[in-house]
Amino acid sequence: MIRTQIHLTKREHELIGRAATRTGRSKSEIIRAAVDQWLEQQSREGRSRVLAEVAGIWRERGDLPDFDVLRREADRITP
């Protein structure tokens, strides 16, 4: 692990200390878990944002095959 230093408000420090005491985990564990949770949320939001941006981008294209027909043909061929 890489050691880093952060600045917390007095309230944040106290709440983390209480959570550590209540759960039997170290303050570092509490902070790492919070960072992991935040990073995962950011990742999910990023994926959702990208999907929203690209949804339907091929809708108006006339040069693409009919994918429903292709699927039916593939289903007929595949046992």
C-alpha positions as CSV (number, residue, x, y, z in Angstrom):
1,M,0.0,0.0,0.0
2,I,1.0,3.6,-0.5
3,R,0.9,5.9,2.4
4,T,-0.8,9.2,1.9
5,Q,-1.9,12.1,4.0
6,I,-5.3,13.8,4.0
7,H,-6.9,16.7,5.8
8,L,-10.2,16.1,7.6
9,T,-12.5,18.4,9.4
10,K,-12.8,17.8,13.2
11,R,-16.3,16.4,12.6
12,E,-15.1,14.0,9.9
13,H,-12.2,12.8,12.2
14,E,-14.6,12.2,15.1
15,L,-17.1,10.4,13.0
16,I,-14.5,8.1,11.5
17,G,-13.1,7.5,15.0
18,R,-16.5,6.5,16.3
19,A,-17.1,4.2,13.3
20,A,-13.7,2.6,13.9
21,T,-14.5,2.0,17.6
22,R,-18.0,0.7,16.8
23,T,-16.9,-1.7,14.1
24,G,-13.5,-2.8,15.5
25,R,-11.8,-1.6,12.3
26,S,-9.0,0.9,12.0
27,K,-9.6,4.4,10.8
28,S,-7.5,3.6,7.7
29,E,-9.8,0.7,6.9
30,I,-12.9,2.9,7.3
31,I,-11.4,5.5,5.0
32,R,-10.2,3.0,2.4
33,A,-13.7,1.4,2.3
34,A,-15.3,4.9,1.8
35,V,-12.8,5.7,-1.0
36,D,-13.5,2.3,-2.7
37,Q,-17.2,2.9,-2.5
38,W,-16.9,6.3,-4.0
39,L,-14.7,5.1,-6.8
40,E,-17.2,2.3,-7.7
41,Q,-20.1,4.8,-7.7
42,Q,-18.1,7.1,-10.0
43,S,-17.4,4.1,-12.3
44,R,-21.1,3.1,-12.5
45,E,-22.1,6.7,-13.2
46,G,-19.5,7.0,-15.9
47,R,-20.7,3.8,-17.6
48,S,-24.3,5.0,-17.3
49,R,-23.4,8.4,-18.8
50,V,-21.6,6.8,-21.8
51,L,-24.5,4.4,-22.4
52,A,-27.0,7.3,-22.4
53,E,-24.8,9.2,-24.8
54,V,-24.6,6.4,-27.3
55,A,-28.1,5.0,-27.0
56,G,-29.8,5.1,-30.4
57,I,-26.9,6.5,-32.3
58,W,-27.5,4.0,-35.2
59,R,-31.3,4.5,-35.2
60,E,-31.4,6.7,-38.3
61,R,-28.8,4.7,-40.3
62,G,-30.2,3.1,-43.5
63,D,-27.1,1.2,-44.5
64,L,-27.3,-1.4,-41.8
65,P,-28.9,-4.8,-42.1
66,D,-32.1,-5.7,-40.4
67,F,-30.7,-7.2,-37.1
68,D,-34.0,-8.9,-36.3
69,V,-33.8,-10.9,-39.5
70,L,-30.1,-11.8,-38.8
71,R,-31.1,-13.0,-35.4
72,R,-33.9,-15.2,-36.7
73,E,-31.6,-16.7,-39.3
74,A,-28.9,-17.4,-36.7
75,D,-31.5,-18.9,-34.4
76,R,-32.6,-21.2,-37.2
77,I,-29.1,-22.3,-38.0
78,T,-27.9,-22.7,-34.4
79,P,-29.1,-25.9,-32.7
